[in-house]
Amino acid sequence: MSEFTKTPGWLDWYAGPSQPRFQVPEGAVDAHCHVFGPGAEFPYAPERKYTPCDASKAQLYALRDHLGFARNVVVQATCHGADNRAMVDALVHSGGKARGVATVRRSVTDEELQAMHDAGVRGVRFNFVKRLVDFTPKDELLEIAGRIAKLGWHVVIYFEAVDLPELWDFFTALPTTVVVDHMGRPDVSKPVDGPEFELFLKFMREHPNVWSKVSCPERLSVAGPKALDGEQAAYRDVVPFARKVVEEFPDRVLWGTDWPHPNLKDHMPDDGLLVDFIPHIATTPELQRQLLVDNPMRLYWPEEVKG
Ligand SMILES: O=C(O)c1cc(C(=O)O)oc(=O)c1
């Protein structure tokens, strides 16, 4: 029994997701998902901002198989702070089918970084979303970035669109590939060709080392409809934003379920219907293959990519 009590109002992941109508290409990678605990085995961090339901590696890999994916990238969830044991445990029990993104502090040793590398970690996450983490000084993050660059890792950044101007100089100084979570959380009630999203596109245009996950329509959508009850046109207000990024930067985009969808307040999506969102944003088999196979393989399993 876990001694943890979930944050009030917590929504658990959707049990019994539907079978997607969209068949993902062979070898597809779910490049953004998490494990939570289980808390009794891998306790949540004292400094966490939320306490989730448990979401184990076995449940994650069952979802992978159900949706038709071949591999996962497991991103350290903030409820585990810089204790990467649950994520690393998921990687080492994946049979080589999962890679990971860790959260580390400057106190991490080279031996610990190497052990994580051996387990399949290929990146660190810097989080600037204030409801999720306490502030970390930029000099500490730059020091970490310099160290992990030597391992060939990349930096994943999570921030809100309104904070991009202030973070621009820091982001553009990072010495690695930089992967933006959830398109930098655009406000999709604003125009897709308005100044806020244009700044994000400019960030990607001017910096060829910047990639984006075109994930989390369930988080970004304002007008819906929700991916529930067989809805095949879910989150249509997010489509123009994600489609724009996929079409302009087809070789620098990734997609992930974001399972088990931390901190959703309004509803929990049916992950099968979330997969059916993909062909609305990557509209040709070629774009779908780049998004789901070629790009994540190049970033996370480069040794398996020929030529
Ligand atoms: O928006 C969020 O609440 C959220 C949280 C986390 C995390 O807690 O790690 O990860 C995500 O990708 C998104």
The ligand as an SDF file (V2000), in Angstrom:
LIG
                    3D

 13 13  0  0  0  0  0  0  0  0999 V2000
    1.6510   20.3860  -17.6380 O   0  0  0  0  0  0  0  0  0  0  0  0
    1.8980   19.5540  -16.7370 C   0  0  0  0  0  0  0  0  0  0  0  0
    1.3230   19.5570  -15.6260 O   0  0  0  0  0  0  0  0  0  0  0  0
    2.9610   18.5730  -16.9660 C   0  0  0  0  0  0  0  0  0  0  0  0
    3.6350   18.0490  -15.8620 C   0  0  0  0  0  0  0  0  0  0  0  0
    4.6980   17.2270  -16.0710 C   0  0  0  0  0  0  0  0  0  0  0  0
    5.5140   16.7390  -14.9620 C   0  0  0  0  0  0  0  0  0  0  0  0
    5.0800   16.8910  -13.8190 O   0  0  0  0  0  0  0  0  0  0  0  0
    6.6060   16.2390  -15.2380 O   0  0  0  0  0  0  0  0  0  0  0  0
    5.0680   16.8610  -17.3250 O   0  0  0  0  0  0  0  0  0  0  0  0
    4.3900   17.3020  -18.4260 C   0  0  0  0  0  0  0  0  0  0  0  0
    4.7970   16.9310  -19.5310 O   0  0  0  0  0  0  0  0  0  0  0  0
    3.3180   18.1840  -18.2440 C   0  0  0  0  0  0  0  0  0  0  0  0
  1  2  2  0
  2  3  1  0
  2  4  1  0
  4  5  1  0
  4 13  2  0
  5  6  2  0
  6  7  1  0
  6 10  1  0
  7  8  2  0
  7  9  1  0
 10 11  1  0
 11 12  2  0
 11 13  1  0
M  END
$$$$
